[in-house]
Amino acid sequence: MPEITAKGREVVVRGPTRSAVGQALETRCASMLSGWRLHRSSWPLLSHNRPYIIQTRIDKGNEGSVVILGGENKQGIPLQWGPSEEGGLRLPVLGGFASELSGAVFDVTDRLRLTERPRILYLGTYQDGAGLTTFLKAVRSLVSSQGEVIFLDGSAYRAQLAPVVGHMGLAQRAIFAPTLAPAEREALYQSADLIVYADQKPGQLFGLLDAYAAGLPAMVADTPVSRQMVGYPALLTDPAKPEIWAEGIQELLENHRLREQLVARAWEFVMPHRLPQVFEGWRQAIEEFSGGTLQAEKGAL
């Protein structure tokens, strides 16, 4: 875990970075891959005839790659994001495409004791001090008298962030959420007004897929990686100009036409990331690599 310290109104992060995209791929694709069998007796390279992921990464100027290994043979296959028609693999989106609120929304708002609006979510790696500082300064005036700021997966960082949050006058407005189950997270996205990714590090960008599927507008730091991965449905904002973030957040909260446009783009973006589409893409890629035929067991999808 990186070390987070507060210096006045700035957040400073030290320590090694760790990408979560590989863990997300393994978690989200585990049930799908475990239910597949490769049928080709002359190619007994995959352990137990099952394909599996051995390496994932997000490159500095690339969207990332997956390496599928069979014995000594390996092949890198690029990860693709959104409606791109190029060949590659995709990460499945969690949850569904909600059109109305459900009882789960009440449950998660009750659990986190959420009572006010606007409800602004922070998604990030907690390894980018500049991103955290930009976000806190941007929302300070917007929720000074009413509203809530929710740090997703932030409970582990509460002790380190509490001093700077208090120094900015947000102690009564900040909620450090624990890690939520997929259904709870989807319900939280349905109940929120906006999600913000101010980091310049890409480690948690894939999490925006789930926010897009829930119809939640997003504001994202404009970097080459964020443009490539998740930029099309988001309001991209210059990370070198923190003073404009508050204006952008205000615009997204008040401009209903802009919100509707972003939501429409988001649904288009995540359609190829639904499990049936992901399932087919992975099947084709593995069969092309192996020369074999995959058969999915009942319940694998």
ZIQUIFEN-V468384 format. One record per residue. RES is the residue in one letter. SS is DSSP state (a for helix, b for strand, c for the rest). OMEGA is omega in degrees with one decimal (none if undefined). D_LAST is the distance of its C-alpha to the last C-alpha in whole Angstrom. Layout:
res = (RES	RES)
ss = (SS	SS)
omega = (OMEGA	OMEGA)
d_last = (D_LAST	D_LAST)
This chain:
res = (M	P	E	I	T	A	K	G	R	E	V	V	V	R	G	P	T	R	S	A	V	G	Q	A	L	E	T	R	C	A	S	M	L	S	G	W	R	L	H	R	S	S	W	P	L	L	S	H	N	R	P	Y	I	I	Q	T	R	I	D	K	G	N	E	G	S	V	V	I	L	G	G	E	N	K	Q	G	I	P	L	Q	W	G	P	S	E	E	G	G	L	R	L	P	V	L	G	G	F	A	S	E	L	S	G	A	V	F	D	V	T	D	R	L	R	L	T	E	R	P	R	I	L	Y	L	G	T	Y	Q	D	G	A	G	L	T	T	F	L	K	A	V	R	S	L	V	S	S	Q	G	E	V	I	F	L	D	G	S	A	Y	R	A	Q	L	A	P	V	V	G	H	M	G	L	A	Q	R	A	I	F	A	P	T	L	A	P	A	E	R	E	A	L	Y	Q	S	A	D	L	I	V	Y	A	D	Q	K	P	G	Q	L	F	G	L	L	D	A	Y	A	A	G	L	P	A	M	V	A	D	T	P	V	S	R	Q	M	V	G	Y	P	A	L	L	T	D	P	A	K	P	E	I	W	A	E	G	I	Q	E	L	L	E	N	H	R	L	R	E	Q	L	V	A	R	A	W	E	F	V	M	P	H	R	L	P	Q	V	F	E	G	W	R	Q	A	I	E	E	F	S	G	G	T	L	Q	A	E	K	G	A	L)
ss = (c	c	b	b	b	b	b	c	c	b	b	b	b	b	c	c	c	c	c	c	a	a	a	a	a	a	a	a	a	a	a	a	a	a	c	b	b	b	b	c	c	c	c	c	c	c	a	a	a	c	c	c	b	b	b	b	b	c	c	c	c	c	c	c	b	b	b	b	b	b	c	c	b	b	b	b	b	b	b	c	c	c	c	c	c	c	c	c	b	c	c	c	c	c	c	c	c	c	c	c	c	c	a	a	a	a	a	a	a	a	a	a	c	c	c	c	c	c	b	b	b	b	c	c	c	c	c	c	a	a	a	a	a	a	a	a	a	a	a	a	c	c	c	c	c	c	c	b	b	b	b	c	c	c	a	a	a	a	a	a	a	a	a	a	a	a	a	c	c	c	c	c	c	b	b	b	c	c	c	c	c	a	a	a	a	a	a	a	a	a	a	c	c	b	b	b	b	c	c	c	c	c	c	c	a	a	a	a	a	a	a	a	a	c	c	c	c	b	b	b	b	c	c	a	a	a	a	a	a	a	c	c	c	c	b	b	b	c	c	c	c	a	a	a	a	a	a	a	a	a	a	a	a	a	c	a	a	a	a	a	a	a	a	a	a	a	a	a	a	a	a	a	a	c	a	a	a	a	a	a	a	a	a	a	a	a	a	a	a	a	c	c	b	b	b	b	c	c	c	c	c)
omega = (179.1	178.5	179.4	178.2	179.3	175.0	-176.8	179.9	179.8	175.1	-179.2	-178.7	176.6	176.8	-176.9	175.4	-179.6	179.5	-179.3	-174.6	178.4	177.5	179.5	178.4	-178.6	-178.5	-174.0	-177.8	-172.7	-177.1	179.6	-176.9	-176.7	-179.3	-178.6	173.5	179.3	-177.7	172.2	-173.8	-178.1	-179.9	-173.9	-173.4	-178.9	-179.3	-179.1	-179.0	179.0	172.9	177.6	-177.9	175.7	-176.2	172.3	178.8	167.8	-178.4	-176.1	-177.4	-175.3	-179.4	177.4	179.8	176.2	176.0	176.3	-173.6	169.3	-176.2	179.2	-179.3	175.9	-178.0	176.5	179.0	-174.6	169.9	178.1	-176.6	175.0	-170.4	178.2	179.6	178.4	-179.9	179.1	179.5	179.1	175.5	179.5	176.4	177.3	176.1	-176.5	178.9	-170.2	176.0	178.5	-178.3	-178.2	179.3	179.4	178.1	177.7	-177.6	-176.3	176.9	176.1	-179.7	-178.5	179.2	179.2	-175.0	-170.3	173.9	5.1	-179.4	-173.1	-179.1	173.8	174.3	179.9	-177.3	-170.6	177.0	-177.3	-178.1	179.6	179.7	177.7	-179.9	178.2	-178.9	-177.0	178.9	-178.4	-174.7	-174.6	-177.3	-175.9	-178.2	-176.3	-178.8	-179.4	178.8	-177.9	175.5	-175.1	178.0	-179.0	-177.8	-173.8	-174.6	-179.8	-176.1	-174.8	-176.8	-178.7	-176.0	-175.6	-178.7	-178.0	176.6	177.6	-179.6	179.1	178.3	-176.9	-175.3	-178.7	-176.3	-172.8	174.8	178.5	-172.8	173.1	174.0	-175.0	172.5	-178.0	-179.0	178.4	-179.5	177.9	179.0	177.2	177.7	179.0	-175.7	-174.8	179.3	-172.2	172.3	-174.7	174.0	-175.5	178.7	167.1	176.6	-172.0	-167.9	-177.3	-178.6	-178.6	179.5	178.7	176.7	-177.5	176.5	177.8	-178.9	179.0	179.0	-177.8	177.7	-175.8	173.0	-168.6	174.8	-175.9	175.7	177.7	-178.6	-179.4	176.0	-177.7	-173.3	-167.9	-169.3	-172.6	-178.4	-171.4	169.2	-177.5	-173.1	-176.6	-179.8	179.2	-179.4	-176.1	-177.2	-177.4	-177.5	179.0	178.6	179.8	178.8	178.4	-180.0	-179.5	178.8	-171.2	-175.2	-175.4	179.2	177.2	178.6	-179.9	178.4	-179.8	178.3	178.3	177.2	-177.7	179.9	176.3	-176.9	-173.0	-179.5	179.1	-179.4	173.2	-171.8	179.2	178.7	178.2	179.2	-177.6	179.4	178.0	-179.7	-178.5	-177.7	-178.0	178.5	178.2	-179.3	-171.8	-173.7	-179.7	178.4	179.3	174.6	-178.2	175.4	179.3	179.8	-179.1	-177.7	none)
d_last = (34	36	40	40	44	45	49	50	48	46	43	43	40	41	39	36	33	29	26	23	21	20	19	17	15	15	14	11	10	10	8	6	9	10	8	10	13	16	18	22	25	27	25	24	24	21	21	20	18	15	15	16	18	21	23	22	25	26	29	32	32	29	25	24	23	20	22	20	22	23	26	29	27	25	24	24	21	22	20	20	20	20	21	23	22	23	21	19	16	15	14	11	13	13	14	14	17	20	23	25	26	24	26	24	26	29	28	27	31	32	31	32	35	35	38	39	38	37	34	33	31	31	28	29	30	33	34	36	39	40	37	38	41	41	38	41	44	42	41	44	46	43	42	46	47	44	40	37	36	33	32	28	28	31	33	33	35	37	41	41	40	42	46	45	43	46	48	47	47	44	44	43	41	38	35	34	30	29	25	23	20	17	18	22	21	20	23	25	24	25	28	30	32	31	29	31	31	34	33	34	32	28	27	25	25	21	21	22	19	18	22	22	19	21	24	26	29	29	32	32	34	35	34	33	30	29	30	28	25	25	28	28	27	29	33	34	37	40	39	43	44	43	46	44	41	42	43	39	38	41	40	36	37	40	39	37	36	35	33	31	31	29	27	26	26	23	21	22	21	18	16	15	13	11	7	7	10	10	7	10	13	12	11	15	16	16	17	20	21	21	22	20	17	13	11	8	8	8	5	4	0)
